[in-house]
Amino acid sequence: MDADLPSGYAANMVPDSVELSSPETSGAASAADSSRSSVAPILAGILVCGPAAVTAYLAFRSGGFFAGAPAIVAVVLGIALTLRLVLAEQPFEGFGPALVCAVVALGCFAIWTLLSSVWSHAPAQAMIEFDRVLMYWLALVLFGSIGWTRERFVWALRILAATMTVVAIMALITRVTPGIHSIPPSLENYRLSYPLTYWNALGLFVAVAILLCAGLATRSEEKPVAQSLAAAAIPILAATIYFTFSRGSIGSLLVGAVIFVLVAARRDLIPAAIAVVPPTAVAVLLCVGTDVLSTGKYGSPAGVAEGKTLAWELIGLAVAAGVLRFALRPLDRRLAAIEISAAAKRRNWIAFVATTAIVVIVAAVAVDAPQKISNGFHDFTATKAPVDPEALQDRLTNLNSNGRLVQWELAVEKFDQHPLDGTGAGTWARVWAQEGNGEFKVINAHSLYLEMLAELGLPGLIFLAVALIAIIVGLVGRVRGPDRVLYAALIGAVLAWAAHAAADWDWEMPATAFFIFSIGGMAIAARQGEGASWIPRAPGRMPRVALGIGCLVLVVSPALMAISQGLLNSAVRNLQAGNCGEASHEALDAIHILSVRPEPYQVLGFCDSRTGQHQLAVQMLETAVDRDPGEWESYYGLALVKGAAGEDPRPAARKAYELAPKVALAQEAVEKFRTDDPQKWRRRAINARLPIL
């Protein structure tokens, strides 16, 4: 009975010298502790591989862009965190100041994202965005909570770098040797984008991999084989990023590389640079010199032949970089043995900075930098997006913003209109459809920070910025400890991502961002004894259970979203194939799982219309409109099913046009139904294109 009483009450009822538990209770507690002790190391080992495993999964799921993949990852992370809360002896071991700050800020950002559905009236979009933020938050909490150890961090970074390199090599194979591994014909790959399906995202992904490999190749304590493999990977990774023809990714890589060199500031950089830079430079020059491979005709016989030649050359350069790095290991030791005084270090830095400045000035004068900057600014501010040249390497010297300035101006305008709340999470696509220039379809604003201002207002941007800054500050705090070059590489990678995210939608491509919250959380976690004193290291059984239940409740939303998205994807495929029976069944199941999304109602309505159930079709599309009144596709679909039923489709068509005046389908609907003849309504509605196909 005493075991069920509060501990304080039991302690007051017995002398200090008396045991408070029976031998049976003590044995049970010991068994529970033993179980935790045996399971916790296994769980920690799995967590070390977690960042790499999730990154690879997201990479091969279109970068994690669509709703299903982040939701599935969030569920897995939530279950893993629940197990850690229940089984680990000290589940909050890693919670130090930097991690707590990042966790709180990112948690506030997630809550604000979900709350935005109140004023956006788009709960489905808010849920999708919330699930993505929740995935990042769970990664930060889970990987940060395990506590920092040098061995754990180094192994996690090694595995992540190796995994990202493998993904990049698989991407490059589709370009240089498509006979080994080709891509689906439906995937646009004239610029290398597989498997992330977006070339700029793949470019950033590879840039991060290069920086991580550079850290491993530079680290003098690294095992010889691992160090040589990291060096060998860089020429191949450089070729991969080249074939994305992504100017932003290459620029971000340069930013990250400069930060890496400045933060590392180690003599270890010298042998690593000698081994890596020449083979990498040659690899890039060989890629620049390609002809057919740098066009959309890389799959032609000439392109395949050119690709095979380049593949062998890249393999040779990779081997050269690896062998050179291995051969230069004695130089690491010799350089480390040289003692340099603090005054000499200062003089060396001054000389380095002065030499760099002189080289930059001379180079600027030699290439007429002022005129080139003026021309570049003119190209960047050009309002019309350029057409990619046939020789894609030519686009690397063109600084046109590809229409980004128009998007950024609209984002600033929406922020001015809604400075504190924004238009709501996930609503940028509808903002652009209604107020954009209509030259191209835009789902995200091509700037994380401006999109957050537009969608979530100033509070949203502040929450996100504080989370990212807390992670960066935590990483900087580790630089003076062991493995300085690895932390320098990670800082360079995070800042390269942050710079690239200013001009693209990398937040919505978790394959590029997951490392920040997984490896980043692991890197800033507190050492044993460093954690915040007000956070209990080993909470009791009831708090563990309560926290575990709370964690499981958190993942209800992504679990529902993942199931719903899977059913919806299958329903759309069946609708495309003309199998309305299966499509309707799966759409109904999707509605039963998650009824706030308009898309399943659209599928049902189109199938009902095809089978002659016109009134039911109209009812389904009206429900879709209710679920998201700002989505033009539902009004367009309502116009189609009303026209097929012989009812007046013009009010719905006009509303679709009002919401998306520059979208071709909305324009077509207004023109097609500009008649009073119900027979023409029926005929034109039946032949019209559906918005979800």
PyMOL commands that set and color helices and strands:
alter all, ss='L'
color gray80, all
select helices_A, chain A and resi 2-4+7-13+23-59+62-64+68-87+97-115+117-120+123-145+150-176+199-218+224-244+247-264+269-288+292-294+301-327+329-337+342-366+369-380+392-397+404-417+428-435+448-478+484-501+510-524+541-554+556-576+580-593+599-610+614-627+632-644+650-659+664-672+678-687
alter helices_A, ss='H'
color red, helices_A
deselect
rebuild
show_as cartoon
